[in-house]
């Protein structure tokens, strides 16, 4: 005779599995009810009538679902599957793979507010694809457990290809729904320069866009730029929008919290960032939102790094870049120190900084490795563009000696002849030309 150990696993949460679980639980056996779907009930929950009594299917199954959900001897495991079973009768060992719901079941109140703001529509499996549901959903109103979950099919190719891993599919869906401010908030979770990057990015995401297999890829980069420009152009009316009172979740009827809506945090440790280029400013953006006190040290007289001194203004307008830089450096937790090269890192620790982020950048040009490339009158692309940008910044229109001025470690206003040869055909060469 096999010794009773008091626990049973019921695989399958249809009406048969639910009834078996109830019978076992009422006999004093601890029951684990395992169901692959997000809710128990099986196919019977989808039926209109039962056979042969012609009773309402939901009226028959609902009391049993509620009883199973409330029974102290039943633990319901949904969105999971049995992948292994070892041992023998009375001593089985089950291996279960549980898929994430992406919703905290202990906090979900089934209020249905999340579906009101979700921009993604998918076929409704419960209704056999006859209508659509949102990406965040519950199978049906009487579902047990009565909590929502998110349909997530791995990482999209556009996101996995993006160097910043931006959720392109997310902000594109919001743009499609006309929710441009929310779309921009999604971009800024990953990248604080949407308007700038939207103008100069080489958009590798579009090369992997699945839409390209059908016709042409989605213009992801242009959409990002559009959202950033639209929000800036409508900033005054957006600032006038009525926001929810303090203490309520969310920031507006659109459902995405912005930095202004975040509760203020107590100041944390001081962090030093060396370099005010894209990496340094992005680091400051993230750390300041987390409550850290950030100081950025920059050797040049301008912030922005290669975006500011490496990309010409015809490709990246200075006012567009500067307004995005200002959004970062005007945060109360951020301090920017220009013309401040750092010679000794230990001095920063001595000054009370708990950590240091190095973001100096390479600022190096690719050389040909041929004789004469360092001769008088030969300029490499990167320092040439830097010199032109700084000359533009300080109002220098032409070279002040036979070759160039040296200031801030970069040649300013390089002098070129009337006939100039540009070697190369990439972005740097085109910008220099």
GUZATOR-672430 format. One record per residue (C-alpha): residue in three letters; x, y, z; chain. Coordinates in steps of 0.05 Angstrom, whole numbers, m for minus. Layout:
N
type u v w mol
ALA X Y Z A .
...
//
This chain:
433
type u v w mol
UNK 0 0 0 A .
UNK 28 68 m20 A .
UNK 34 117 37 A .
UNK m9 178 29 A .
UNK 33 242 28 A .
UNK m24 292 19 A .
UNK m8 328 m46 A .
UNK m31 318 m118 A .
UNK m17 351 m184 A .
UNK m75 360 m232 A .
UNK m51 375 m302 A .
UNK m103 413 m342 A .
UNK m150 467 m317 A .
UNK m211 451 m359 A .
UNK m277 431 m328 A .
UNK m252 360 m316 A .
UNK m189 384 m283 A .
UNK m226 435 m240 A .
UNK m276 382 m217 A .
UNK m220 333 m201 A .
UNK m183 386 m162 A .
UNK m245 403 m122 A .
UNK m259 329 m106 A .
UNK m187 319 m82 A .
UNK m185 384 m43 A .
UNK m251 368 m8 A .
UNK m220 301 12 A .
UNK m164 338 48 A .
UNK m111 330 m6 A .
UNK m67 389 m23 A .
UNK m77 402 m98 A .
UNK m34 439 m149 A .
UNK m77 455 m210 A .
UNK m32 465 m271 A .
UNK m60 500 m333 A .
UNK m24 523 m396 A .
UNK m73 579 m409 A .
UNK m74 645 m369 A .
UNK m139 623 m335 A .
UNK m174 558 m316 A .
UNK m240 537 m347 A .
UNK m217 507 m412 A .
UNK m262 504 m472 A .
UNK m326 502 m431 A .
UNK m317 575 m414 A .
UNK m321 591 m488 A .
UNK m386 554 m499 A .
UNK m454 588 m501 A .
UNK m495 527 m481 A .
UNK m482 458 m452 A .
UNK m505 392 m483 A .
UNK m555 360 m474 A .
UNK m588 403 m420 A .
UNK m581 468 m460 A .
UNK m559 504 m396 A .
UNK m516 567 m398 A .
UNK m444 543 m400 A .
UNK m417 601 m360 A .
UNK m471 594 m307 A .
UNK m450 521 m297 A .
UNK m375 531 m297 A .
UNK m369 598 m259 A .
UNK m387 571 m190 A .
UNK m335 516 m197 A .
UNK m282 565 m220 A .
UNK m296 611 m161 A .
UNK m295 552 m112 A .
UNK m229 528 m140 A .
UNK m200 598 m136 A .
UNK m220 606 m63 A .
UNK m207 535 m38 A .
UNK m151 534 14 A .
UNK m126 466 m10 A .
UNK m119 487 m83 A .
UNK m61 526 m112 A .
UNK m74 547 m183 A .
UNK m13 552 m229 A .
UNK m32 584 m295 A .
UNK 9 603 m356 A .
UNK 52 542 m342 A .
UNK 66 473 m370 A .
UNK 93 407 m346 A .
UNK 160 392 m378 A .
UNK 184 334 m335 A .
UNK 159 280 m287 A .
UNK 203 234 m247 A .
UNK 195 182 m192 A .
UNK 137 135 m178 A .
UNK 69 133 m146 A .
UNK 68 173 m82 A .
UNK 136 205 m96 A .
UNK 131 241 m162 A .
UNK 175 300 m176 A .
UNK 147 348 m228 A .
UNK 185 401 m266 A .
UNK 142 460 m288 A .
UNK 160 517 m334 A .
UNK 120 579 m316 A .
UNK 115 634 m368 A .
UNK 115 706 m343 A .
UNK 52 747 m342 A .
UNK 90 814 m338 A .
UNK 37 836 m288 A .
UNK 45 831 m212 A .
UNK m14 786 m193 A .
UNK m11 810 m121 A .
UNK m22 882 m143 A .
UNK m70 875 m202 A .
UNK m141 896 m182 A .
UNK m172 878 m249 A .
UNK m195 950 m257 A .
UNK m186 946 m333 A .
UNK m153 1015 m336 A .
UNK m91 985 m369 A .
UNK m130 964 m430 A .
UNK m156 1034 m440 A .
UNK m86 1061 m454 A .
UNK m54 1001 m488 A .
UNK m43 1018 m562 A .
UNK m32 947 m587 A .
UNK m89 905 m615 A .
UNK m85 830 m627 A .
UNK m135 776 m648 A .
UNK m179 753 m590 A .
UNK m165 679 m580 A .
UNK m224 670 m532 A .
UNK m272 693 m586 A .
UNK m235 651 m639 A .
UNK m206 713 m672 A .
UNK m273 744 m689 A .
UNK m254 809 m654 A .
UNK m192 840 m624 A .
UNK m164 849 m555 A .
UNK m107 892 m527 A .
UNK m37 866 m515 A .
UNK m51 870 m441 A .
UNK m114 830 m427 A .
UNK m151 777 m387 A .
UNK m181 720 m426 A .
UNK m253 737 m406 A .
UNK m288 777 m351 A .
UNK m301 717 m306 A .
UNK m231 689 m313 A .
UNK m198 655 m253 A .
UNK m148 681 m233 A .
UNK m179 748 m251 A .
UNK m115 785 m266 A .
UNK m86 813 m329 A .
UNK m25 792 m369 A .
UNK 15 818 m427 A .
UNK 26 782 m493 A .
UNK 100 788 m505 A .
UNK 133 750 m562 A .
UNK 206 761 m545 A .
UNK 248 820 m568 A .
UNK 230 854 m633 A .
UNK 286 855 m686 A .
UNK 285 931 m688 A .
UNK 298 935 m613 A .
UNK 352 882 m613 A .
UNK 388 917 m670 A .
UNK 384 987 m639 A .
UNK 449 1006 m604 A .
UNK 408 1038 m549 A .
UNK 358 980 m547 A .
UNK 300 1028 m555 A .
UNK 231 998 m557 A .
UNK 216 1022 m627 A .
UNK 154 979 m634 A .
UNK 127 1013 m571 A .
UNK 134 1085 m590 A .
UNK 112 1071 m662 A .
UNK 47 1041 m635 A .
UNK 36 1103 m593 A .
UNK 50 1149 m652 A .
UNK m1 1109 m693 A .
UNK m51 1122 m637 A .
UNK m36 1197 m639 A .
UNK m4 1196 m570 A .
UNK 60 1233 m589 A .
UNK 79 1257 m519 A .
UNK 76 1186 m493 A .
UNK 116 1161 m552 A .
UNK 171 1211 m536 A .
UNK 170 1189 m463 A .
UNK 183 1118 m486 A .
UNK 242 1139 m528 A .
UNK 272 1179 m471 A .
UNK 271 1119 m426 A .
UNK 329 1094 m469 A .
UNK 355 1155 m507 A .
UNK 353 1227 m483 A .
UNK 368 1255 m553 A .
UNK 308 1234 m596 A .
UNK 307 1297 m639 A .
UNK 382 1295 m651 A .
UNK 387 1221 m663 A .
UNK 325 1225 m707 A .
UNK 366 1269 m754 A .
UNK 434 1234 m756 A .
UNK 423 1161 m738 A .
UNK 440 1110 m792 A .
UNK 379 1070 m767 A .
UNK 403 998 m769 A .
UNK 335 981 m740 A .
UNK 302 993 m807 A .
UNK 347 941 m840 A .
UNK 317 888 m794 A .
UNK 245 913 m796 A .
UNK 197 855 m811 A .
UNK 154 902 m852 A .
UNK 210 903 m903 A .
UNK 195 830 m920 A .
UNK 126 852 m944 A .
UNK 141 919 m978 A .
UNK 185 972 m946 A .
UNK 211 980 m874 A .
UNK 176 1027 m826 A .
UNK 211 1095 m825 A .
UNK 230 1087 m752 A .
UNK 282 1142 m749 A .
UNK 237 1193 m782 A .
UNK 180 1176 m735 A .
UNK 224 1187 m675 A .
UNK 244 1255 m702 A .
UNK 171 1272 m716 A .
UNK 149 1255 m645 A .
UNK 205 1297 m615 A .
UNK 192 1357 m660 A .
UNK 116 1353 m650 A .
UNK 122 1354 m574 A .
UNK 170 1413 m577 A .
UNK 124 1452 m625 A .
UNK 64 1439 m579 A .
UNK 100 1447 m513 A .
UNK 58 1505 m490 A .
UNK m8 1470 m497 A .
UNK 21 1406 m467 A .
UNK 44 1445 m406 A .
UNK m28 1470 m397 A .
UNK m57 1400 m394 A .
UNK m91 1384 m329 A .
UNK m52 1331 m291 A .
UNK m77 1283 m238 A .
UNK m73 1305 m165 A .
UNK m11 1285 m126 A .
UNK m13 1214 m101 A .
UNK m52 1185 m159 A .
UNK m20 1137 m207 A .
UNK m2 1162 m276 A .
UNK 9 1232 m302 A .
UNK m49 1245 m348 A .
UNK m106 1211 m384 A .
UNK m53 1182 m431 A .
UNK m24 1139 m377 A .
UNK 52 1151 m381 A .
UNK 91 1184 m325 A .
UNK 139 1239 m345 A .
UNK 199 1264 m305 A .
UNK 157 1321 m278 A .
UNK 108 1272 m247 A .
UNK 160 1230 m210 A .
UNK 160 1239 m135 A .
UNK 222 1276 m112 A .
UNK 274 1231 m80 A .
UNK 324 1246 m26 A .
UNK 393 1263 m54 A .
UNK 437 1203 m61 A .
UNK 512 1195 m71 A .
UNK 552 1243 m114 A .
UNK 574 1217 m181 A .
UNK 627 1249 m226 A .
UNK 622 1242 m302 A .
UNK 683 1259 m344 A .
UNK 660 1281 m412 A .
UNK 597 1316 m435 A .
UNK 587 1277 m499 A .
UNK 529 1231 m515 A .
UNK 552 1177 m465 A .
UNK 565 1226 m409 A .
UNK 501 1265 m418 A .
UNK 460 1201 m424 A .
UNK 491 1175 m360 A .
UNK 474 1241 m326 A .
UNK 403 1236 m352 A .
UNK 392 1167 m322 A .
UNK 428 1180 m256 A .
UNK 394 1246 m243 A .
UNK 326 1214 m251 A .
UNK 347 1161 m200 A .
UNK 362 1216 m150 A .
UNK 438 1219 m154 A .
UNK 476 1284 m151 A .
UNK 516 1288 m216 A .
UNK 573 1333 m237 A .
UNK 597 1332 m310 A .
UNK 668 1354 m325 A .
UNK 681 1375 m397 A .
UNK 748 1398 m425 A .
UNK 717 1435 m484 A .
UNK 679 1501 m479 A .
UNK 615 1467 m505 A .
UNK 576 1406 m485 A .
UNK 553 1353 m533 A .
UNK 618 1318 m552 A .
UNK 621 1293 m623 A .
UNK 548 1311 m634 A .
UNK 567 1383 m622 A .
UNK 637 1388 m653 A .
UNK 637 1328 m700 A .
UNK 571 1335 m737 A .
UNK 560 1398 m780 A .
UNK 501 1442 m766 A .
UNK 469 1427 m833 A .
UNK 458 1355 m810 A .
UNK 445 1369 m736 A .
UNK 420 1440 m723 A .
UNK 453 1470 m662 A .
UNK 388 1494 m631 A .
UNK 358 1424 m634 A .
UNK 418 1393 m600 A .
UNK 424 1448 m549 A .
UNK 352 1444 m525 A .
UNK 361 1369 m512 A .
UNK 426 1382 m475 A .
UNK 390 1436 m434 A .
UNK 337 1387 m413 A .
UNK 392 1345 m381 A .
UNK 437 1398 m351 A .
UNK 380 1440 m324 A .
UNK 357 1382 m280 A .
UNK 367 1403 m206 A .
UNK 412 1342 m194 A .
UNK 460 1358 m251 A .
UNK 518 1407 m252 A .
UNK 560 1420 m315 A .
UNK 631 1447 m312 A .
UNK 659 1467 m380 A .
UNK 733 1482 m394 A .
UNK 750 1433 m338 A .
UNK 798 1378 m360 A .
UNK 811 1325 m307 A .
UNK 884 1307 m296 A .
UNK 878 1263 m235 A .
UNK 819 1216 m222 A .
UNK 838 1207 m149 A .
UNK 825 1280 m137 A .
UNK 752 1268 m152 A .
UNK 747 1214 m100 A .
UNK 781 1261 m51 A .
UNK 728 1313 m68 A .
UNK 674 1266 m43 A .
UNK 650 1232 m106 A .
UNK 629 1160 m95 A .
UNK 636 1137 m167 A .
UNK 665 1162 m232 A .
UNK 638 1149 m302 A .
UNK 690 1157 m357 A .
UNK 660 1183 m422 A .
UNK 717 1221 m455 A .
UNK 707 1191 m524 A .
UNK 761 1173 m574 A .
UNK 762 1237 m618 A .
UNK 810 1200 m664 A .
UNK 812 1203 m739 A .
UNK 823 1142 m783 A .
UNK 891 1149 m816 A .
UNK 913 1122 m884 A .
UNK 982 1101 m861 A .
UNK 1017 1130 m921 A .
UNK 1077 1177 m926 A .
UNK 1061 1251 m925 A .
UNK 993 1249 m891 A .
UNK 1020 1291 m834 A .
UNK 1049 1344 m880 A .
UNK 1031 1417 m877 A .
UNK 962 1429 m907 A .
UNK 937 1358 m896 A .
UNK 880 1353 m846 A .
UNK 847 1291 m819 A .
UNK 771 1290 m821 A .
UNK 752 1288 m747 A .
UNK 797 1344 m722 A .
UNK 780 1385 m783 A .
UNK 705 1380 m768 A .
UNK 719 1396 m695 A .
UNK 759 1457 m714 A .
UNK 704 1482 m761 A .
UNK 651 1471 m708 A .
UNK 689 1508 m654 A .
UNK 706 1564 m703 A .
UNK 631 1570 m717 A .
UNK 618 1572 m642 A .
UNK 667 1629 m630 A .
UNK 652 1667 m694 A .
UNK 719 1653 m728 A .
UNK 709 1655 m803 A .
UNK 778 1640 m830 A .
UNK 846 1615 m808 A .
UNK 887 1663 m766 A .
UNK 956 1638 m788 A .
UNK 986 1596 m843 A .
UNK 958 1531 m815 A .
UNK 911 1535 m755 A .
UNK 903 1559 m684 A .
UNK 912 1510 m627 A .
UNK 861 1519 m572 A .
UNK 829 1470 m524 A .
UNK 872 1416 m554 A .
UNK 836 1421 m622 A .
UNK 857 1459 m685 A .
UNK 809 1517 m693 A .
UNK 789 1545 m761 A .
UNK 836 1503 m804 A .
UNK 860 1540 m866 A .
UNK 848 1505 m933 A .
UNK 866 1524 m1004 A .
UNK 820 1542 m1061 A .
UNK 828 1472 m1090 A .
UNK 819 1416 m1039 A .
UNK 819 1341 m1046 A .
UNK 776 1300 m998 A .
UNK 798 1227 m993 A .
UNK 741 1181 m973 A .
UNK 666 1176 m986 A .
UNK 635 1165 m918 A .
UNK 597 1211 m871 A .
UNK 660 1247 m847 A .
UNK 684 1259 m919 A .
UNK 617 1285 m941 A .
UNK 612 1330 m880 A .
UNK 682 1357 m892 A .
UNK 668 1370 m966 A .
//
